[in-house]
Amino acid sequence: MPLAPLTYSLNALFWAGLSIWRISHLRKRSCSRWRCIIEGIPLSLIALTAIVVAAVCVFGLIPSQGASLRGAIYVVDGHRMRIDCEGKGSPTLVLNSGLGNDGLIWSRVQTALATTTRVCSYDRAGYGWSDPVGTVRDANHIAAELHGLLLNAGIRGPLILMAHSIAGLYVRDYVNHYPDGVVGLILVDASAPSQDRSRSTETDSRSLESCIEQAVFALRLNRLVGACPGSFPGPRLGSDLPFEGVCREHLDTYAGELRNFDSSSIEAVSDRSYGALPILILSRGTTDKSWNNKQEEMTRLSADAHRIIATGSSHYVQLDSPELVVNQVRLFIERLRR
């Protein structure tokens, strides 16, 4: 059991008990009205806050301890990585998750796609059941780790790499370094190299925002704000996905990938052409012209690339439009087989 949130919970209960004891002591002494108000209100607030903190810490731990491992663990360059494969058939579809997510984010589509071919989702280093690492979180390192994981798991080509969001950079870098066996790409509202980003990629540990983020993850409030496997996008107290995950602190991994976005963008760009490599682009429906232009530009990566727009979907197309994703991916696989 993680010690940090358990320690915070016990400390919070101590302060709650101390505050309640003091309030009770004041009442027994029949204190004056103003003294009871001056001391009683702050003590009540402290007690209430401490109880809430303790409850949230415990709430964050319960699903973590109850989550069962899906898939298998392999050691890659000295650290453990999880991969979960379902179904049979060729080519193998490898699912790559976006920023802050582990492989469980694909739960709504993986099992359905496994009736068509073998489908494997995995956790990047620092997410889900995969150990965090000290290496730079850029496309080159992440692609190399995936390649090592596939080799150790005995997964050879042909491969289709399917990527959401920032993982679009990682799979493009993978093709640059390990093209043998890759027979197709599927980009799900994927990031484009050097795209405009709404938040800064600089992480200042002294900034107020960074301190708040560290506190949120340390107190296990990350489950309440949606920063847990399967919980994106947005706050979600319950789970409408089949599996919840372990909800471990991955703030450093998250910040590392975001901080290295520009490096990953450079690494993802290739001097060589993708030729006629089949590429399917699934984009959310949005009025953001910059995003639409970037998505449309990706159709020029290959002579065999086409784009489908998921009208009414958010950035998480696999969560909002799972039927569309499953149907289009099946058609893509069937076309490749022919």
ZAMARGU-4260 file (C-alpha; in steps of 0.2 Angstrom, whole numbers, plus 5000, padded with zeros to 4 digits):
<rodrens>
0) 5000/5000/5000 | 5007/5017/4996 | 5013/5025/5012 | 5012/5044/5007 | 4992/5045/5006
5) 4991/5033/5021 | 5002/5044/5032 | 4992/5060/5026 | 4976/5051/5031 | 4982/5047/5048
10) 4989/5065/5051 | 4972/5072/5045 | 4963/5061/5057 | 4974/5066/5071 | 4971/5085/5068
15) 4952/5082/5066 | 4952/5073/5083 | 4962/5086/5091 | 4951/5100/5085 | 4935/5090/5090
20) 4943/5087/5107 | 4946/5106/5109 | 4929/5111/5104 | 4921/5098/5117 | 4933/5105/5130
25) 4927/5123/5127 | 4909/5118/5129 | 4912/5109/5145 | 4921/5125/5152 | 4905/5135/5147
30) 4916/5148/5138 | 4909/5165/5134 | 4899/5167/5118 | 4913/5177/5108 | 4927/5165/5114
35) 4917/5150/5108 | 4914/5158/5091 | 4932/5164/5089 | 4939/5147/5093 | 4925/5136/5088
40) 4923/5141/5070 | 4941/5139/5065 | 4942/5123/5074 | 4927/5116/5066 | 4934/5121/5049
45) 4950/5112/5053 | 4941/5097/5058 | 4930/5096/5043 | 4944/5099/5031 | 4955/5086/5039
50) 4940/5073/5038 | 4938/5077/5020 | 4957/5075/5016 | 4957/5058/5026 | 4942/5052/5017
55) 4949/5057/5000 | 4966/5049/5003 | 4957/5032/5008 | 4945/5034/4993 | 4960/5035/4981
60) 4968/5020/4989 | 4954/5008/4988 | 4952/5006/4969 | 4971/5005/4968 | 4973/4990/4980
65) 4958/4981/4972 | 4964/4983/4954 | 4969/4966/4946 | 4983/4966/4934 | 4977/4964/4916
70) 4990/4956/4904 | 5008/4952/4907 | 5024/4961/4914 | 5040/4961/4904 | 5057/4968/4909
75) 5063/4981/4897 | 5081/4989/4900 | 5079/4985/4919 | 5061/4991/4922 | 5045/4982/4921
80) 5032/4986/4908 | 5014/4980/4906 | 5006/4974/4890 | 4989/4966/4887 | 4985/4957/4871
85) 4968/4950/4866 | 4961/4941/4851 | 4970/4932/4837 | 4975/4936/4819 | 4986/4947/4809
90) 4992/4961/4808 | 4994/4964/4827 | 4986/4981/4832 | 4996/4990/4845 | 4987/5004/4855
95) 4997/5019/4861 | 4989/5030/4874 | 4989/5049/4875 | 4997/5060/4888 | 4993/5055/4906
100) 4984/5039/4901 | 4989/5021/4902 | 4982/5006/4891 | 4966/5005/4900 | 4960/5021/4891
105) 4957/5009/4876 | 4945/4998/4886 | 4929/5003/4876 | 4937/4998/4860 | 4950/4984/4863
110) 4939/4970/4866 | 4928/4974/4852 | 4943/4975/4840 | 4950/4959/4847 | 4936/4949/4837
115) 4944/4955/4821 | 4963/4953/4825 | 4976/4952/4839 | 4975/4969/4849 | 4988/4974/4862
120) 4987/4989/4873 | 5002/4994/4885 | 5007/5006/4898 | 5022/5018/4894 | 5035/5019/4908
125) 5028/5029/4923 | 5010/5025/4919 | 4998/5011/4926 | 5008/4995/4930 | 5024/5000/4921
130) 5038/5007/4932 | 5044/5025/4930 | 5061/5028/4923 | 5074/5041/4924 | 5077/5043/4905
135) 5072/5058/4895 | 5053/5057/4891 | 5055/5060/4872 | 5049/5051/4857 | 5066/5042/4854
140) 5067/5034/4871 | 5048/5030/4871 | 5049/5022/4854 | 5064/5012/4859 | 5055/5006/4875
145) 5040/5000/4865 | 5051/4991/4853 | 5060/4982/4867 | 5043/4978/4875 | 5037/4970/4858
150) 5053/4960/4856 | 5052/4953/4874 | 5034/4949/4872 | 5037/4940/4856 | 5027/4951/4846
155) 5034/4953/4828 | 5027/4961/4812 | 5016/4964/4804 | 5010/4978/4815 | 4998/4992/4814
160) 5002/5006/4827 | 4987/5015/4833 | 4990/5031/4843 | 4980/5044/4852 | 4985/5062/4855
165) 5004/5065/4859 | 5007/5046/4855 | 5005/5051/4837 | 5023/5058/4838 | 5029/5042/4846
170) 5023/5030/4833 | 5029/5041/4819 | 5046/5041/4828 | 5044/5022/4829 | 5042/5020/4810
175) 5057/5031/4808 | 5068/5019/4818 | 5060/5002/4816 | 5050/5002/4799 | 5052/4984/4796
180) 5035/4975/4800 | 5025/4991/4802 | 5011/4990/4789 | 4999/5004/4794 | 4996/5019/4806
185) 4980/5024/4814 | 4981/5042/4822 | 4967/5046/4834 | 4965/5065/4836 | 4984/5064/4836
190) 4996/5078/4840 | 5006/5085/4825 | 5024/5090/4827 | 5027/5108/4834 | 5008/5111/4836
195) 5002/5126/4846 | 4999/5121/4864 | 4987/5130/4876 | 4999/5127/4891 | 5017/5130/4893
200) 5029/5115/4892 | 5040/5123/4905 | 5038/5115/4922 | 5044/5126/4936 | 5045/5117/4953
205) 5044/5133/4962 | 5028/5139/4953 | 5011/5139/4962 | 5004/5128/4949 | 5017/5115/4951
210) 5015/5115/4970 | 4997/5113/4968 | 4999/5098/4956 | 5012/5090/4968 | 4999/5091/4982
215) 4985/5085/4972 | 4995/5069/4967 | 5002/5066/4984 | 4985/5067/4993 | 4977/5056/4980
220) 4966/5069/4975 | 4971/5065/4957 | 4957/5052/4956 | 4944/5066/4960 | 4951/5078/4946
225) 4951/5064/4933 | 4970/5060/4933 | 4968/5041/4934 | 4969/5027/4922 | 4952/5027/4913
230) 4946/5043/4921 | 4950/5055/4907 | 4943/5067/4902 | 4937/5077/4917 | 4932/5073/4935
235) 4924/5056/4937 | 4920/5048/4954 | 4913/5032/4947 | 4919/5020/4933 | 4909/5017/4918
240) 4924/5008/4910 | 4927/4989/4913 | 4943/4992/4923 | 4949/5006/4934 | 4968/5004/4935
245) 4980/5008/4949 | 4980/5027/4949 | 4998/5029/4954 | 5007/5046/4955 | 5013/5049/4937
250) 5015/5068/4938 | 5034/5067/4934 | 5031/5056/4919 | 5017/5068/4913 | 5027/5083/4915
255) 5042/5075/4907 | 5033/5071/4891 | 5025/5088/4890 | 5042/5096/4893 | 5050/5086/4879
260) 5035/5089/4867 | 5046/5100/4855 | 5060/5087/4855 | 5048/5074/4851 | 5041/5084/4837
265) 5058/5086/4829 | 5062/5067/4832 | 5045/5062/4824 | 5048/5071/4808 | 5056/5060/4795
270) 5067/5065/4779 | 5061/5050/4771 | 5044/5048/4763 | 5030/5036/4770 | 5027/5031/4752
275) 5011/5022/4751 | 5010/5016/4769 | 4991/5015/4774 | 4987/5029/4786 | 4970/5031/4794
280) 4967/5048/4803 | 4952/5049/4815 | 4949/5067/4821 | 4937/5075/4833 | 4924/5087/4826
285) 4930/5105/4831 | 4929/5123/4825 | 4947/5125/4830 | 4955/5129/4813 | 4973/5127/4818
290) 4969/5109/4824 | 4959/5105/4809 | 4973/5111/4798 | 4986/5101/4807 | 4974/5085/4805
295) 4972/5088/4787 | 4991/5091/4784 | 4994/5073/4790 | 4984/5066/4776 | 4999/5071/4765
300) 5011/5060/4775 | 5007/5045/4763 | 5000/5042/4746 | 4987/5031/4755 | 4981/5042/4769
305) 4963/5047/4772 | 4954/5056/4786 | 4937/5053/4795 | 4929/5066/4807 | 4920/5060/4822
310) 4907/5073/4823 | 4902/5078/4841 | 4917/5069/4849 | 4929/5077/4861 | 4948/5074/4860
315) 4945/5057/4867 | 4937/5049/4852 | 4939/5032/4858 | 4928/5036/4873 | 4915/5047/4865
320) 4913/5037/4848 | 4919/5019/4851 | 4908/5012/4838 | 4915/5024/4825 | 4933/5019/4830
325) 4929/5000/4830 | 4920/5001/4813 | 4933/5011/4804 | 4948/5001/4811 | 4940/4985/4805
330) 4937/4992/4788 | 4956/4998/4788 | 4962/4980/4793 | 4951/4971/4781 | 4958/4983/4767
335) 4975/4979/4772 | 4972/4960/4772 | 4965/4961/4754
</rodrens>
